Amino acid sequence: MTHAAAIPADSLIAAHAGQAGFRHCRAIQLKDDGRPAMVHFLRLMTSMPAWIDGLMVLRNRLVGLFGLKDLGRLTAIDPARAPHDYQPGERVGIFTLVSNTVDEVLLVDRDQHLDVYIALMRRPLAEGSCEVLVSTVVRTHNWLGRLYMLPVAPFHRLIAPIALRRLAG
């Protein structure tokens, strides 16, 4: 089961949280199989339900009317690419990779109206388990960014736990 969590102070995303108008973090406890954070992130993105990817398609059509970029689909991940091959500056689905370590990945999408940072942190726990935390912070740049976040924030709060629960399945 997922639960709300504070953005970890030792996460790379914490440096961006202070300036953010939107902050969200969810966590889930999993069996620790030693897989790095990027494996969990890729699985999280590729296992999104079809209706969430459908919302991204709708989002892309609507924001195009306002001159914002088409992000593509959340599930558009190259399945043949090894998780450790991703390097900072490269695209990972709709995001650009900032950092890729064993225990954390930090990604960003920057646009004229806002910056979205997402981090997935893997923390080993006792007895062969780990906690996986997904943190999102959004810094808006203008009225368009604030307007954009009005419908997006509630959807994000709904989607994050659904996506995390799929990691346990």
Secondary structure, DSSP 8 states (H G I E B T S, - for coil): --EE----TTSTTHHHHTT-SEEEEEEEEEE-----HHHHHHHHHHT--HHHHHHHHHHHHHHHTTT------TT---TTS-GGG--TTSEETTEEEEEE-SSEEEEEEE-SSEEEEEEEEEEE-STTEEEEEEEEEEEE-SHHHHHHHHHHHHHHHHHHHHHHHHHH-
